[in-house]
């Protein structure tokens, strides 16, 4: 690496290797007869957080394996953004503390049942080195309340007691190598601003756009680039979308304390709006603590024969999601 940040990247690689050794991720062994090895590669990323931290991850080339033969399933704990927005609304209404933690090399804490032989990474040789959201975890102890939001390796803690906050952080740090991020400011793509009167999040800004040739080249390999190219087939629609994004890039979701904490929902539709299938499009939005927590606009799966039937379908979809 010859870029001006090469030392930072190399240090991130060394941190990753240190975590591997600390967690006893592998044993250095002779390759058994008949066994095959899979390669590995470094994945570099500049995290979109408030500090712009960088990280390096050593990953096995799992794409050379076949599901059902080399492994049975893969899984990562990911909370829904709807659940996160509900937690943010509760934080504002009940004036909870909002803290953030990060699990270092979280996937290393998983137990691997299969035997996998991987080649050593270049540059780091070893010798003798040996339906509630299922990712929202509540803890209630008398008047003390804690919500833990888990999104792979990012943890958000919403707590109404500092003593319980310290206890939870100690417990997490005792069982895993943790990084205390203190006051939450940026989590899973949501920038959080708090002044004890309101919490804002989900801000769209130019920092999320590619800034150099390398990032633009990387964008070609992900669906976002395909979406932009698809928009070019309808130039008028694309211009409207871009004008909307430009005009709303500084908008935020805002939550505030209210006298009555309840979920308020609205639903609407267009009757037989699709000229090809004559199906209607339903839309709904759910609001808690003065801010939107969930919304959706989707074509109905059924072809309704009347506006009344379409209204029932739309209301059912909104109500079932609310429940």
Buried (B, 14 or more C-beta within 10 A) or exposed (E): EEEEEEEBBEEBBEBBBEBBEEBEBBEEEEEEEEEEBBEBEBEEEEEEBBEEBBBBBBEBEEEEBEEEEBBEEEEEEBBBBBBBBBBBBBBBBEEBBBBBBBBBBBBBEEEEEEEBEBEEBEEEEBEEEEEEBEBBBEBEEEEBBBBBBBBBBBBBBBBBBEEBBEBBBEEBEEEBBBEEBEEBBBBBBBBBEBEEEBBBBBBBEEEEEBEEEEEEEEBEEEEEBEEEEEBEEEEEEBEEEEEEEEEEEEEBBBBEBEEEEEBEBEBEBEBBBEEEEEBBBBBBBBBBBBBBBBBBEEEBEEEBEEEEBBBEBBBEBBEEBBE
